[in-house]
């Protein structure tokens, strides 16, 4: 039971960070719905959430290496 609670908390925090970094105005529920539809596809998160990004706002570019680009 504790494991499920911690997984839910970690998921909530990760989605909140994603929302803030991409500047999304959508609710956390809407973001989770989009991500659940793209769960098993190799689509970048920023591309999957592109429709939710407000017009006129550019996406930030991060110089952090992707985990699988070793």
C-alpha positions as CSV (number, residue, x, y, z in Angstrom):
1,X,0.0,0.0,0.0
2,X,2.8,2.4,0.8
3,X,4.5,1.7,-2.5
4,X,1.4,2.7,-4.4
5,X,1.1,6.0,-2.5
6,X,4.7,6.8,-3.2
7,X,4.4,6.0,-6.9
8,X,1.3,8.3,-7.1
9,X,3.2,11.1,-5.3
10,X,6.2,10.7,-7.6
11,X,4.0,10.7,-10.7
12,X,2.2,13.8,-9.5
13,X,5.5,15.6,-8.9
14,X,6.9,14.6,-12.3
15,X,3.8,15.8,-14.1
16,X,3.9,19.1,-12.2
17,X,7.6,19.6,-13.2
18,X,6.7,18.9,-16.8
19,X,3.8,21.3,-16.7
20,X,6.0,24.1,-15.3
21,X,9.0,23.5,-17.7
22,X,6.9,23.4,-20.8
23,X,4.7,26.3,-19.6
24,X,1.5,24.3,-20.1
25,X,-1.8,25.8,-19.1
26,X,-3.6,22.4,-19.2
27,X,-4.6,20.7,-15.9
28,X,-2.6,17.8,-14.6
29,X,-5.4,15.5,-15.5
30,X,-5.4,16.6,-19.1
31,X,-1.6,16.1,-19.3
32,X,-1.9,12.6,-17.8
33,X,-4.6,11.8,-20.4
34,X,-2.3,12.8,-23.3
35,X,0.6,10.9,-21.8
36,X,-1.5,7.8,-21.3
37,X,-2.4,7.8,-25.0
38,X,1.3,8.0,-25.9
39,X,2.5,5.6,-23.3
40,X,4.1,2.9,-25.6
41,X,5.1,5.2,-28.4
42,X,8.6,6.7,-28.8
43,X,7.3,10.2,-29.0
44,X,9.1,13.0,-27.2
45,X,7.0,14.4,-24.3
46,X,7.3,17.9,-25.7
47,X,6.0,16.8,-29.1
48,X,3.1,14.8,-27.4
49,X,2.1,18.0,-25.4
50,X,2.7,20.4,-28.3
51,X,-1.1,21.0,-28.8
52,X,-1.4,22.2,-25.2
53,X,1.4,24.8,-25.4
54,X,0.0,28.3,-25.7
55,X,0.5,30.0,-29.1
56,X,3.3,32.5,-29.3
57,X,5.3,30.8,-26.5
58,X,8.5,29.1,-27.6
59,X,9.5,25.9,-26.0
60,X,12.7,26.0,-23.8
61,X,15.7,24.1,-25.0
62,X,17.6,22.1,-22.4
63,X,21.2,21.0,-22.8
64,X,20.7,18.0,-20.6
65,X,21.6,14.7,-22.2
66,X,18.8,12.2,-22.7
67,X,19.1,9.0,-20.6
68,X,19.1,6.7,-23.6
69,X,21.6,8.8,-25.7
70,X,24.7,7.3,-24.1
